[in-house]
């Protein structure tokens, strides 16, 4: 297969990214999504290109908690192996912080604060004394994230996490182009933020409701044969299905609707509705922006 070619402007940005990475000693906050995977690949590439700067082998840290799904955990391990980085799994403790559990619009801030501080602490405890240098944590936030409600970005800045894609003005589309250039399997993987984003603000977060959402989305994808969906919970015991607008007509047959209702009631939802607007990323943030 012929290798994807990069536009000259993106090639310049890639060169700048590699130069950025070769001058830092860092680990990646790794989710297995296209952003963090592409950043990890860039770190691995810089490591290979500059052997004289091999201060620390490429490592990704995956924060595991109730908000992650079984598929995400499996994918993170598979993708890390594909890229060729070592993956460390941390048990994240954001559910011990009631400010996160209460699920205010600052939910992401409190979660990221806990996770980034944990990654920074663990990485430095293990490696700082070996290389006599502080370890920097980097994440896959990109230039497009500046246009959305992202309280987690404030947490990153406060903890000292850096975001080279955002700093170098590399967009989501450009990240996907880089992933294709390197032949990564996640190049066209849909965005899939954590399960907590499906829960309406101020509905208390716990394992039970997140497992309901996980099971509901698996059922929706199977019945409707869609790759992207959201099971939004705006009120307890109720679920609102979001799927791409082009797929909405496929829900309208009596058999399909009945199958959806039966399966979603099995996982604990008494009421099932369909969002007629279709899938829109970050829709829950309309109430705070």
Order of alpha helices (4+ residues) and beta strands (2+ residues): alpha-beta-alpha-beta-alpha-beta-alpha-alpha-beta-alpha-alpha-alpha-alpha-beta-beta-alpha-beta
